Amino acid sequence: MRVRFAAWWKLNSPWTFSGGNSVAAVIETVDLKKSYGKHEAVRGLNLSVQAGSVCAFLGQNGAGKTSTIKMLLGMVHPSSGTG
């Protein structure tokens, strides 16, 4: 369901860029991982957010949202991957 909505939003968003222009990603992660001991808080996150887009960060408690944001802000270091 979430994937279908994301695809629909990208196609129907008023902020969709057209004309074949390539828009650089302002946030990008590649296989981002964060572990606290044996607990994996974030496992293999691949994310790309384009300039001018609207993005929501949703998930259950303990899904790794806060850990991901902290890694993107440089407050904690990822166990592996880039972001």
C-alpha positions in Angstrom: 0.0 0.0 0.0 2.7 2.5 0.9 4.7 1.8 -2.3 1.6 2.3 -4.4 0.8 5.6 -2.7 4.4 6.8 -3.1 4.3 6.0 -6.8 0.9 7.7 -7.1 2.1 10.8 -5.3 5.2 11.1 -7.5 3.1 11.0 -10.6 0.4 13.3 -9.3 2.3 15.7 -7.1 2.1 19.4 -7.9 5.8 19.5 -7.2 6.8 17.0 -9.8 9.6 18.1 -12.0 9.1 17.6 -15.7 10.9 18.3 -19.0 13.6 15.8 -18.5 15.4 17.9 -16.0 17.6 16.0 -13.6 17.0 17.2 -10.0 19.8 16.4 -7.5 19.0 14.5 -4.3 19.3 16.6 -1.2 19.1 13.5 1.0 20.5 10.2 0.0 21.5 7.0 1.8 23.0 3.8 0.5 22.6 0.6 2.5 22.6 2.6 5.8 22.7 0.4 8.9 22.8 1.2 12.6 23.2 -1.4 15.4 23.2 -1.0 19.1 24.9 -4.1 20.4 22.9 -7.1 18.8 19.8 -4.9 18.1 19.6 -3.6 14.5 17.8 -0.2 14.6 18.2 0.5 10.9 18.8 -2.3 8.4 19.9 -1.5 4.8 18.1 1.8 4.2 18.3 3.1 0.6 16.6 6.5 0.4 16.7 9.4 -2.1 14.8 12.7 -1.5 14.8 15.1 -4.4 15.0 18.8 -4.1 11.6 20.4 -3.9 9.8 17.3 -2.9 7.7 16.7 0.2 8.6 13.6 2.3 7.0 12.1 5.4 8.9 9.7 7.7 6.3 7.2 9.1 6.7 4.0 11.0 5.9 2.0 14.1 7.6 2.6 17.5 11.1 1.1 17.4 11.2 1.2 13.5 14.4 3.3 13.5 13.0 6.7 12.5 14.9 8.6 15.2 18.1 6.6 14.6 17.9 7.5 10.9 17.3 11.2 11.5 20.2 11.3 14.0 22.5 9.6 11.4 21.4 12.1 8.7 22.2 15.0 11.1 25.6 13.6 12.1 24.6 13.1 15.7 25.4 9.4 15.6 27.6 7.4 13.2 26.2 4.6 11.1 27.4 1.1 11.7 27.8 0.8 7.9 26.6 2.4 4.7 26.6 6.0 3.6 24.2 8.8 4.3 
